[in-house]
């Protein structure tokens, strides 16, 4: 198996192949699904390992004292060999993970093989594919809690134990100094306990995050903002508790705690910060200074941690394991939310690069997760959250004959969109012949034939599908018929362009893919045109390659529909977002270069105005605001993409700009907005003519459709929906 290790002497980080640990009695063997990097404790170890020997000694005076004692006892040569031997060895990293029980040791009866568990311990919950974990250092994951969230169990227990040491009571006010990973969790736990919280951190991004997660106020400890907020919330008396969740060599945190704490208040040290207590300040207020020892009672007790001897609940209510189970329960019930803390999800094989990016400051993160590969044939780790399957496209296409020139096209449907946005671009295009138009009414077919020059007009779809001279079929009908018409055209061997949506239900989507598999014909394009917009493509090119996670905001001012519009027939034609939401999801996924892995949606009464949050594999997020109540004069579509110190802005396909070291602003377009229909059709016709790849991979079309369907599932269930790719 593979494990992340570090050589403390040289600073080398590596992913080594090591033997699989045995499953001893009193514990379980756990295969990791996600493990959490502690961006505080672990990065401190990584940074120390890169120091000179003198730097290491200065950073760990406690270890220097042990060395000096060993010299006095054993002499210099023996001590030197012992110290060098220890330094020049690989040591593990990690202490918080979630995984699946693979083997159960003797004496364990509370979990079974296949159960999902959260694990703790810097010797047992390591960044490794497999870990043996003793009984008191794991806890079953509650139903409904995602594995990536359960991986926070250990750091959550550390924060929880710190809060317990502060003994908060309803209505009190607390100050949290340091808004890193632990500090952000302390803020949420205090807020859930009915305590008003003020946060202090020099990073404005972390302050803003703390306020979103429940802090009444947050600001730079060196500014007057924190002091003002404390004075306002406490009537000038000072806070009831201060939680020190900061690290580093500054004594500012303990000095700030003394200044802002009330008389006989409590100061709890959770992090590893400098503690040169200003004696007068602490004495005059008679401040109660407390330490929080890691995950809780049982920590560092080998009889508890290794031998599984629990403490009686009547004497020790909250042990290490009970804290872990409690925090998992808070996550499952939504009292604490760790999703906003996840800055990046890295593949386990990229562990060394990830640590280096964190150490160099290239990757700015609150929390980073490692995602572990599954073994061949192994089932997906159960997320235990609502899920929509993303069918995997696994088909061996039949040989595609390059179509003759001109390319002969048939249209099924000739409504407003077809006649205004598609056919004008095709009617005058060289190398294209509009062969046949099919409609349900003779008159609409005749009108389209007269206006755009179709060779034939008919209401007989079967005749068109059976005509071998027709190379491609456009499906531009009402939404409820798209999937069935697409399925029939694929089985007939036609290349298909279907306007969005591809399908209104998971069953319809499965039917389309069954036709692809049956026929071997995967020549399909869905009318997601915005990714072909010349303005947006130029802006994306000027933005450049992205390295870190991105934040994308897409506001769609859809406006109200006229009375009688068939879009309002939700019983048969699906919701309005189901009809056109794929446009915006596809655009976001194209800009971010990936397919979404989860969808969360909330709506106003009546589900007319939506907020849809998409998460992507690298930790990027896209928020789509779809509103029908906006003013008519406001732009329909505005988009902002921010990542790596750069920003891209699109203003309704009229103007685009990119901000970075240099600023680029497009010239205002002299004509109507170009949302990409012409370029999209050109790419489609080229693929039909040459037999080359379709403009958008089929798997991407399927993923966008599944994400659109997940919005409705999320609204119905009131919870995030995992997009689970089926196999």
N, C-alpha and C positions, 0 to 999 in steps of 0.2 A: 504494500500500500504506500501512498504518498503522504508526507508530513512536512510542514513548514518548520525549519530549524534556523538557529543563528549561532555563529561562533562569536562569543563575547570578546575574545582576544583580537581577532581580525576585523570583526564587524560584518563578516560574510553572512548573507541570507541565502537560503537554498530550499528547494523542494526536493527532499530525499526519498528514495525508495527504502522503506524500513519494514521489518517483519510485522505481521498482524499481531496485535496483543491477544493473549489468551483470555478466555472468558472464565475468570475465577469465581468461586462461590461468593455470594453476598453482593453480586453486581450484575450488570448486563453489558453486552457488547453492542455498541450503537454505531450505525453507519450515518455519517454526517450528511445533512441536507443543506444547512446553512450554518456558518459560524460567523461571529461578530468580531471585528477588529476593535479593540479599545483604543480609540485615537488619543487617549491620555496615557494610560499605563504602558501599553505596548510600544507606542512611539517613543516614550521616554527610554525604555530599554533599548530600542533600536538606535536611538541617538547616542546613548551612553556607549554602546558597543563601538561606535565609530570614533570615539575620542582616543586621545593618546593615553598611555598608562597613567600619566600624571593627572590627566583630566578625569579618568575613571576614578582615581583615588579621591580627588576632590569632590566628585559627585556622590561617593559612597563612603563617608567617614566612618559609618558603622562597620563596614567590612574591613577598613584599614585597622580599626581597633582590634578586630578579631585576628588579623594577620600579626599585629604586634604581640598579642598574647601568645600566638602560636610560636613566634620567634623566641619568646622568653621560655617557653616550655620545651620546644623541640629543636631549636637552633635554626640558623639561617638556611643552610642547605636543604634540610628536610622541608622547611616551610616553603622555600622557593619552588621546589619540585611539586609540592602539593598545590600551590596557588597556580602555577603555570599549567599544570595538568587540568585543573578545573576550568581555567580561562580558555584553554585551547581545546575545548570540547563543545559539541553541538548541544544547545539547549532548546527546549520547545517554546512555542509562542501560542497564545490563545487561552481563553478560559470561559467562553460562553457560546453555546451552540444548541441547535435543534437537529434531531435525527430520528431514524427509525431503528427500533430494537431488532437486532439481527440474531442474537443468541441470549438466552437467559441462564444465569448461573444458579447453582444450588442455593436454596433458601430464599429465592425471590418468587413471590406469588402475587404481586400487585400489578405487574405488567406482563405482556406476552409478546412473542415474536410478531412483528408488524406494527406494534403500537408506536405512536409518535411521542417522543419525550424531549423535554428541555434539560440540558445538562450544565453543571457548573464545576469549576475547579481548575487551577492552573497546572494540575498534573493529570486531569481526567477529561477536560472539555477542550482539548487542544485543536489547533488547526491541522487536522488529520482526517483521512478518510474513515478510519475506524478508531474508536476509543472504548476502553473498558471503564465503566463508571459505577462506583459503589452506590448502594441503595440510597444513602442520605444526600447524594449529590445529583439526583435526577428527580423529575416530577412529570407525571403524564400531562400532555397538552390537552386542554379542554376542547370539546367539540366546537367547531366554528372558528378556531384560531389558526391563522396561516403560519406555516413553518418559518417563514422569514421574520415574522413578528415574534414568534416564540423563541427565536435565537437571542433575543434581548433579555432572556430570563435572568441571567446572572447579574448584568449591570443594573437591571431593574431591582433586583434584590439588594444590591449595594445602596441604591438610592432609597429604597424602602426602609432599610435598617437605619439609615441616617435620619430619615423623617421620624421614625419611631423614637430615636434618641432625643429628638427635640420635643417630644410630647405635645404636639400641636392640639389646640382646642378650637372649636367653632368660634368664628368671629375674630380670631387673632390675626396679626399681621406678621409676615416673615420676610426676611431679606435673604436672597440666594446670591452669593458672590461666586461668579464663574458659571457661564452658561454653555459649557460644553455638553457632552453626552449625558453625564451624571446630573449636571445642573438642570438641564432641560427636563429630565425625568422627575427630579425633585420638585420643580415648579408644578408639573402636572399632578403629582401626588398630593402636594399641599393644597392646590386648588380643589381637587376632588374631596379633600377633608374639610372644606369650608373655610380655608384660610386665604386671606388676601395676600398676594405675593408681589414683591418688588424684586426685579432682577438687576444684576450689575455685571457688565462685561464690556471691555473696550471694543468688541466687534459689533458694529451696528446691525449686521445681518443676523447674528445670534440674538440680539436684543429684540429685533422684530419678530423672530421665530418664537421667542418666549412669550411675547404678548399675544401671538396667535394661539398659543397653546395654554393660555389661562392666566398669565401674569397681568396684574393691574397696570404695571408700568415697568419699563426696563430702560437702562441707559448706561453710559460710560461712568465708571466709578470715580473718574477724575473730574467729572463735570458736576454742576450743581443740580442736575436733573434728578438723580437718585435721592439726594438729601431732601429735595423739595417734595418728591412723591411720598417719602416716608413721613415727613412732617404733616402732609395733607391727610394721609390715611390714618395716622395715629394721634392726631391732635397735638403733635409736638412731643409726645411722650417717648417715642422710639419704638422699634419693633420688638415683638415678644421673643423671636428666635432669629438667629443668623446661622445660615448653613454655608460653610466654607467648602465649595466644590471647585476651587481653583488650584492650579499647580504653579510651579516656578519658584524663583528665589526672592521675589518681592515680599516685603512685610506689609504691604499696603492692605491686603485683605483683613488681617487681624486688627489693624489700626482702624479701618473703616467699620469693622464690626463693633468695636468699643464705642466709636462715636455715634453710631446709629441705633445701638441696642438700648432698650429701656433699663431702668433700675432693676437689678436682679433678673435680667433676661438670661436666655440660654444661647450659648455659642457652640455649634456642633461642627467638628472637623471631619469632613468626609474625604476630601482630596488630600494630596500631599503638598501642602504649601508651607512656607516658612512661618514659624510660630515663636517669634521673639515678642512675647506678650508685653505691651507697655504696662508696667506694674501699676502705676497710679490710676490709669484709666480703668483697668479691670478691678482694682481694689475698691475704688470709690463707688463703683456701681455694684460691687459684689456679684460680678458676672459668673455664671455657672458654665464652665468650659467642659465640654464632653467630647469624647472620641467615639466614632462609629467604626466598629471593627468588621470591615468587609461585609459579607453577606448576612451575618447574624450569629447568634450563639451556636456553637459547634465548630466554627471556623478555627483551624489550627489545632483541634483536638483529634488526635488520630483514632481514639476509640469511637468517636462519633463519625468521623469522615470515612475511615477505612474499615472499621469493624462493624459499622451499622448500629451502634448502641444509641438509641434515641433518648432524649431527655423527656421526662414525664411532662405532659402538657399542663398539669396542674402547677408545676414549678417553673417551667419555661414555655410560655405560650408561643413565642415566635422564634423557632429555631431556623437554622440555615435552610432546611428543606421546606419548612412551612412558609417562610418568606418567598421562596421560589414559587411554590404553588399559589400563594396569594397574589403575587404579581401577575402570573399567567391568567388568573381569574379576572383581575382588573383589566387586562388586555382584552380578554374574550368578551367582557361586558361593555367594552367601549369607554371605561372610565379613564383609561390612558391610551394615547394614540402614538405609536412609534413610527408610523409610516412617514410623517413629515420629517423625521430625523434621518431617514435613509438618503444619504447623498450619492451613494454609488454602490452598485452590485458588481463585483468582479468574479470572473471565473477562477476557480481554485488554482488552475494551472498558471494563472497570471499573478500569483501571490507575490513573488519577488518584485516584479515591476510595480505592483500596487503599493507595496511598502515604500519603495524608492520614490514614487510620485508623492506619497504622503510626506515623507521625510523632506523632500526638496521643496515642498509647498506648492507643487504643480497641481495636486489634487486637494482642493479645499473641501473638508468634509466634517460633519458632525458624527455620522456613523457610516461605516463601510462594512458590507457583508461579503463573504466568500460563498459562492454557489458551487456545490460539488457535482461532478458528473455522475450520471447513473450508469450502472453496469448494463451490458447488453441484455435486452429482454426484461429489465427490471421496470416495474410499474412506476408511474409518477408518484412522488411523495404526496400523500393525501393532503390537500390544502384545507379541506373541511370548510370551504366557503362556497357560496353560489358560483357556479361555473357554466360557461358556454363553451362547447367544444368547437375548436377550429379544425375542421377536417384537414388531414394531411393530404397533399396532392402527390400521389405516387402512381403514375401511369406511364406506360411505355407508348409514346405516341406512334401512330402509324406513319409511314413515310408520307411527307407532304409534297404534293405536286405543285411546282411553281405555276401559278395561274397565268393564263394567257394575257396578253395586252391587246385591247384594253381590259381592265378589271371590270367584271360585270357584277353590279350590285342590285339587290332587291331590298325594298323597305316594307316592313310590316308595321303599319301605322303611319299616319301623315298628319298628326296634330300640330299644335302651335309650336312646340319645341323643335320638332323635326323640320317644319317648314321655315322657321326663323333662324335656327342656330346650326343646323346640320346640312340640309340640302343646299342652301346658298353657297356653301364652301365646296360642295361636291359637283354641282351642276356645271361649273366652268373649269373643272380641274382636268388637265390633260391626262390621258391614259385611263379615264374612268367612263364607264357607260352605265347610265341609270336604266336598268333593264325592266324591272317590274315593281309596281307599288301595289300593296295589298292592304285593304281597309275593310271594315265591316259594313260600310255603306258605299254604294256605287258612286254617289256624288262626290264624296271627299276624295276617292281614288281618281276620279276624272279631273278634279281641280288640281291635284298634285301632278297628274300627267301633263295637263296643259301648261302649268306654270313652270315646271322644272324639266320637261322633256323626257319623261319616262317612255320607254318603247311600248310598254303595256300597262294596263290598269285592270285589277281583278279583285274579287273577294275570295278567291280560292287559294288558301294557303298551301294545301297539299300539292297543288300543281307547281307552285314555286319551289317547295322543298324537294320535289322530284325532278326538277329541271337541272340536269347536270351541267348546263352551260353557265349557271349562276355560281359565282365564286364566293360571295359573302352575303350574309343577311343581316340587316339592321332591325333590331327589335325596339320599336319606339312607341309602345302602347301604354295602357294604364298599368300601374305597378303590380296589380294582382295577377297579371298574365305573364310577367317577365320570365319567371323561372320556368314555367311550362313551355313557353315558346322557345326559350333558349335551349331547353333540354331536347325538344324535337328537332331543332335546327342542327344541334351538335350530332345527334344520331343520324341525321341525313348527310353528314359529312361536310357541312358548311362551316366556313369561318364566320364567327358571330360577333357583332357589335351590339351590346345591349345597353340601353340607357339605364342609369341607376334608378332603383336598386336592383341588384341581381336577384335577391330573394327577400321575402318578408318573414320567413320562419326558418328555423333550423332544418325542418323536414324538407322545405323547398330547396335549401342550399345543398342538402345531402342528395336530393334528386338530380340536381345539375351535375354534381361530381360523380354520381353513379353513371350518368350518361357519358361523361368524359372517360371513365374507366371502361365502360362497355364498348364504346366506339373507338377508343384510342385517339380521339380527336380533342385536343386541348387548345384549339385555336379560338380563344375567347378574349374579348376586351369589354370592360365595363366603362361607361362614359364618365370617368373621373378626369375631367379636363383641366382642372386648375394646375396640376403639376406640369402641364405643357405650356402654361402662360409664359411668353417670352420675357415679360418684365420680372416675374417671380424667378424664373430660371437664371436670369442675369444677376439678380440680387443674391441668390443662393451661391452662385459661382464667386461673387465678390466677397461674400461672407467667409468662404474658404472651408477647409477641413476642420472639423470639431474634434477635440480630445476629451473634454469633460462633459458631464451631463448638462442638459439644456432645459430651459423653462420656456414653454411656448404658450402664448395666449392668442386665442382666435375668437373675435366677437362677430357674430352674425346677426345683423339687424334684419330679420326675415320679413317683418311687417305682417299686417293682417291680410287674410284672404277675403276675396269678395264672396258675398253670400251666394250659395249655390255651387261653389267650386267643388269639383270632384275630389280634390285633396282633403276635403272635410269628411269624406266617407270613410272614416277610420275602420269601421267594421269590415269593409271589404278591401280597402286600399292601404291599410296600415296607417300608423301615425305620420304626422308631417315630418318629423325627424327621421323616421324610418325611410321615408321617401328620398330625402335629400341629405341626410346627415353624413352619408358615406363620402360625399364631396370633401367635407371638412376633415374627417378622420384620415382619408387618403392623403390630403395635402399635408397634414401634420406628420404622418408616418413617412412620407417622401422627404420632407425637410429634415426629419430626425434620423432617416436612414435605417429604420427598423419597424417591425410590427408590434403593436401594443401587447402587453401581457396581462393587464387588468383594466377594468372600467368601473368608475363610480359615477353615478348620476343622481342628481336631485332636481326637483321641479317645483314650480309654483302650483297653486291649486288649479286643477284641470290639466296639468302636464303640458301647458302651452309654452312656458319659458323654462329652459333647461340649463343646467350647468353640468357638463360632462368632463370628468378628469380621467385622462389616459396615462398609464404608467408604461415605461418602456424598459427593455432589459438592462440598459446601462444606468438606470436611475433617472433618466429624463422624464419630464411630465409635460403634458399638453392639456390645457383647459379650454374647452369650447363653450362659449356662452351663446346659446341659441335663443333669441328673444323675438317675440311677435308683437310686443307692446311699445316698441321704440318709435320715434317720430319719423315721418316719411322723408324728411330732408336730411336725415343722418346717413352717413355712408353705410352701405350694406355689409361690407366685409373689411375688417381691419385685423391685422396680424402682427404680433411682435414675437421675435425669437431672441433669447438672450443666452449666451454661453461663452466661456473662456474670455471674459472681458470685452466681448463684442456684442452688438445688437443689430438685428435686421428688422426693418419695419416695412409693412406693405399697407398702403392706403387705398383700398377699394380698387386695385388693379389700375389705378391712375398714376400713382407715384410710389416709388420704393426708395429706401435709403438703408445704408449700412454704416454703423458707427464702430470705430476701432481706433487703431493708431492713426489711420486716415479716414476721412468721412467721404462717402460716395452718395450722391443724390441723383436719381434719374431725372431726365427732362420730362416735363408734363406731356403726356401723350396727346397728339393733335386730334385723334379720332376717338371713336367709342372704345370702351374698355375691352381689352383682349384677354379673355379668360381661358384661352388655350384651345378652343374648339378647332380652329384651323390647323394648328400644329398637331393636335391629337389625331385628326382625320388623315393628315398627310402621313403620319407614322403608321396608322392602321393600314392605309392603302398600300404603302411600301411593303409592309409585312405580308399582305395578301399577294401582291405582285411577285415578290421574290421568294416567298416561302420561308423567310427568315423568322427570327424570334418575334413574339408579340411584344408590343410596346411596354406592357406591364406584366411581370411574372404572374402566373395564375395563383400561386400561393399568396401573393400580396393582395390580390382581388378577394380571395377567400377570407383572409385575415381581416380586411377592412369590413367586409360584409358581416362577419361574426362579431366584430366589435360594435357595429351598428345595432345588431340584434341584442347584444348584451346591455345596451342602454335601457331597453324596455324591461329586460329581466332585472336590472338593477333598480329601476323605479318600482317594480312590483315587490322586490324583496327588501328594499331599503338598506342594502349592503353592497360593498364592492363585489364585482364579479370577476373571477379569474378566467382568463382566456386560455383554456387548456388544449394544446394541440393534440389531437387524437393520433393514434398510431395504428 
